[in-house]
Structure formats: C-alpha cells, structure tokens
Amino acid sequence: MREEVLELLAEICEDDGVKEDMELELFESGLMDSLGFAEFLVELEEQFEIVISPSEVERGDINTPEKILALVEARR
C-alpha cells in the first residue's frame, strides 16, 4: 500500500521526487496546495476506502510524504 500511496501522491504533486524524499516539505516547496490535498483525500477514499476529512488534520500533520504515510497507515 505504501508504494500505491506514494504513486498517488506523486501524481497529485506532478513530481516523482515525493517518492524518494520522505521529508520533502510539500506545501513549502509548492508541490501541494489545499486544493491538491483535497483531491488527494478524494483519491485515497476511492482507491483505498480510507476516509480522512480535511477538517481532521492540520497542515503540519500532512506536510511531508512520511507524515502522510503515517496518517494513512493509522487510518487503515
């Protein structure tokens, strides 16, 4: 599942670097914005049946690929 989530993240961010640098600051680097994150959450729900409401998380909880993976794993 880890690889699939990273692939989805790379697709949303339009950058394969997110699969290699787990500490990459997605928002600071401009790879993701709030609209992109909302799109990511919709895809997570559709592909993996994981529901995460944008109101449940703060930007600091989801600002790196590693933190996103941890959140997804916690919701499985």
Secondary structure, 3 states (H helix, E strand, C coil): CHHHHHHHHHHHHCCHHHHCCCCCCCCCCCCCCHHHHHHHHHHHHHHHCCCCCHHHCCHHHCCCHHHHHHHHHHHC
